[in-house]
Amino acid sequence: MIRPLPPVALSATGWQPRFPFPYDQTRNRVTDADLTAEREMCQWYNAQYQVLIDQIDRLQFNRIQQNGPGVRVGAGTDWDYSVDGLQHQVDIVTANIDQAVGFLTPRAQMLTQSRDIAGDNYFPLYQGESFYLLWQHLANVNDGIKAHQPDWFTGPSVQRVKRWGSRIHRSGVCD
């Protein structure tokens, strides 16, 4: 289950952007760069998002096992990666996250952000915010694992990645 993921190979697709209300009102602020970024992020999402989340979940579970590492009295702690090949799993998962973040970074940063009349930021592209926040929290997960932070420290960012990934899935933006 925990294995290196291949780089995403972009290809031509029939993907079309969606503009449900209220995004139909901001369509004129969406650039070609926004559309290219979302099209390519959708290819990554469809190819690797669920596999990567499954790997992160497995790693987080393995970090807190009863027979160490873990939080049980007498065991190591969940930041000790020297038990049962855990460091090897960490190396694979963090390399996969590095690859995903490396792929998503230029695309997430390319997304147009605008300000509304109240001065709040928003993304005129449908699900642009979801991709941006998924990318941001995925980087946080990676940093936490690499820094040997305990599971309870990285867990909230993992849950946020899942939240934004679920929002992307339920929206159908990548269908």
C-alpha positions as a printed NumPy array, in Angstrom:
array([[  0.   ,   0.   ,   0.   ],
       [  2.808,   2.452,   0.796],
       [  4.796,   2.685,  -2.421],
       [  6.4  ,   5.434,  -4.481],
       [  3.969,   7.172,  -6.816],
       [  4.947,   7.946, -10.403],
       [  5.078,  11.554, -11.553],
       [  1.787,  12.785, -12.972],
       [  1.783,  12.58 , -16.757],
       [ -0.393,  15.374, -18.092],
       [ -2.435,  14.624, -21.174],
       [ -5.215,  16.162, -23.192],
       [ -8.596,  15.654, -21.548],
       [-12.185,  16.614, -22.17 ],
       [-12.299,  18.549, -18.898],
       [-14.468,  21.652, -18.938],
       [-14.689,  24.259, -16.176],
       [-17.907,  24.655, -14.235],
       [-19.525,  27.924, -13.329],
       [-22.468,  27.222, -11.001],
       [-24.027,  30.138,  -9.156],
       [-22.418,  32.354,  -7.823],
       [-19.327,  31.552,  -9.91 ],
       [-21.215,  32.482, -13.058],
       [-21.065,  36.036, -11.673],
       [-17.241,  35.984, -11.457],
       [-16.574,  34.183, -14.727],
       [-15.128,  37.351, -16.273],
       [-12.351,  37.312, -13.641],
       [-11.242,  33.762, -14.487],
       [ -8.117,  33.678, -16.657],
       [ -6.807,  31.076, -19.076],
       [ -4.042,  30.412, -16.528],
       [ -6.723,  29.615, -13.915],
       [ -8.36 ,  27.125, -16.255],
       [ -5.049,  25.474, -17.144],
       [ -4.089,  25.232, -13.47 ],
       [ -7.389,  23.646, -12.464],
       [ -7.39 ,  21.272, -15.446],
       [ -3.91 ,  20.039, -14.481],
       [ -4.694,  19.866, -10.747],
       [ -7.757,  17.775, -11.603],
       [ -5.531,  15.338, -13.486],
       [ -3.359,  15.004, -10.365],
       [ -6.448,  14.723,  -8.151],
       [ -8.028,  11.968, -10.235],
       [ -4.761,  10.032, -10.566],
       [ -3.211,  10.298,  -7.103],
       [ -5.214,  12.095,  -4.433],
       [ -6.976,   9.059,  -2.943],
       [ -3.882,   6.843,  -3.069],
       [ -1.847,   9.534,  -1.312],
       [ -4.505,  10.029,   1.382],
       [ -4.627,   6.262,   1.959],
       [ -0.842,   6.223,   2.369],
       [ -0.905,   9.14 ,   4.814],
       [ -3.658,   7.443,   6.834],
       [ -1.715,   4.164,   6.951],
       [  1.439,   5.981,   8.056],
       [ -0.415,   7.914,  10.748],
       [ -1.977,   4.652,  11.977],
       [  1.372,   2.853,  11.998],
       [  2.909,   5.684,  14.016],
       [  0.49 ,   5.137,  16.909],
       [  0.432,   1.329,  17.038],
       [  0.244,  -0.332,  20.461],
       [  3.522,  -2.185,  20.044],
       [  5.444,   1.037,  19.514],
       [  5.962,   3.637,  18.503],
       [  2.839,   4.998,  20.034],
       [  1.491,   6.658,  23.093],
       [  1.157,   3.564,  25.285],
       [  3.062,   3.658,  28.558],
       [  6.416,   1.98 ,  28.075],
       [  6.368,   2.4  ,  24.306],
       [  8.241,   4.958,  22.304],
       [  6.415,   7.969,  21.072],
       [  4.814,   8.474,  17.695],
       [  7.669,  10.725,  16.597],
       [ 10.188,   7.852,  16.943],
       [ 10.524,   6.431,  13.437],
       [ 13.121,   3.77 ,  14.324],
       [ 10.57 ,   0.991,  14.954],
       [  9.486,  -1.724,  12.488],
       [ 10.558,  -0.059,   9.247],
       [  8.593,   3.076,   9.983],
       [ 11.394,   5.349,   8.728],
       [ 11.207,   3.61 ,   5.337],
       [  7.447,   4.255,   5.201],
       [  8.008,   7.88 ,   6.226],
       [ 10.605,   8.3  ,   3.475],
       [  8.225,   6.962,   0.814],
       [  5.175,   8.929,   1.97 ],
       [  7.058,  12.211,   2.388],
       [  8.653,  11.74 ,  -1.056],
       [  5.15 ,  11.231,  -2.484],
       [  3.874,  14.327,  -0.684],
       [  6.934,  16.297,  -1.86 ],
       [  6.138,  15.261,  -5.417],
       [  2.458,  16.216,  -5.053],
       [  3.253,  19.563,  -3.433],
       [  5.877,  20.219,  -6.112],
       [  3.274,  19.556,  -8.788],
       [  0.533,  21.597,  -7.1  ],
       [  2.625,  24.598,  -5.99 ],
       [  2.944,  26.496,  -9.279],
       [ -0.658,  25.721, -10.178],
       [ -2.167,  26.687,  -6.818],
       [ -0.121,  29.878,  -6.78 ],
       [ -1.291,  30.664, -10.31 ],
       [ -4.96 ,  30.814,  -9.256],
       [ -6.486,  34.276,  -9.315],
       [ -7.464,  35.664,  -5.933],
       [ -9.724,  38.706,  -5.793],
       [-11.156,  40.891,  -3.057],
       [-14.824,  41.534,  -2.509],
       [-16.392,  44.784,  -1.362],
       [-15.662,  43.907,   2.29 ],
       [-11.985,  43.331,   1.501],
       [-12.158,  39.547,   1.892],
       [-10.196,  37.284,  -0.459],
       [-12.056,  34.935,  -2.761],
       [-11.264,  32.764,  -5.748],
       [-13.396,  33.531,  -8.826],
       [-12.776,  30.004, -10.184],
       [-15.123,  27.286,  -8.922],
       [-13.23 ,  25.123,  -6.387],
       [-10.099,  27.252,  -6.757],
       [-10.14 ,  27.834,  -3.004],
       [-10.471,  24.096,  -2.343],
       [ -7.415,  23.271,  -4.43 ],
       [ -5.449,  26.12 ,  -2.867],
       [ -6.224,  25.022,   0.693],
       [ -5.678,  21.333,  -0.095],
       [ -2.195,  22.259,  -1.372],
       [ -1.483,  24.431,   1.671],
       [ -2.495,  21.798,   4.23 ],
       [ -0.765,  18.977,   2.336],
       [  2.481,  20.947,   2.68 ],
       [  1.761,  21.322,   6.416],
       [  1.282,  17.553,   6.779],
       [  4.6  ,  16.925,   5.061],
       [  6.444,  19.442,   7.223],
       [  4.989,  17.914,  10.39 ],
       [  5.929,  14.352,   9.466],
       [  9.456,  15.369,   8.441],
       [  9.883,  17.282,  11.705],
       [  8.863,  14.147,  13.674],
       [  5.872,  15.961,  15.103],
       [  3.457,  13.655,  16.949],
       [  0.319,  12.38 ,  15.244],
       [ -1.917,  14.736,  17.208],
       [  0.089,  17.638,  15.744],
       [ -0.142,  16.557,  12.093],
       [ -3.64 ,  15.082,  12.409],
       [ -5.582,  18.365,  12.089],
       [ -3.825,  19.207,   8.822],
       [ -4.538,  15.685,   7.543],
       [ -8.225,  16.245,   8.325],
       [ -8.167,  19.579,   6.495],
       [ -6.601,  17.957,   3.428],
       [ -9.419,  15.404,   3.514],
       [-12.033,  18.128,   3.928],
       [-10.872,  20.073,   0.878],
       [-10.351,  16.868,  -1.11 ],
       [-13.882,  15.769,  -0.251],
       [-15.219,  19.145,  -1.303],
       [-13.47 ,  18.812,  -4.665],
       [-14.882,  15.294,  -5.098],
       [-18.44 ,  16.235,  -4.14 ],
       [-18.409,  19.285,  -6.412],
       [-17.756,  17.169,  -9.495],
       [-15.31 ,  19.797, -10.734],
       [-12.842,  17.118, -11.867],
       [-15.377,  14.835, -13.557]])
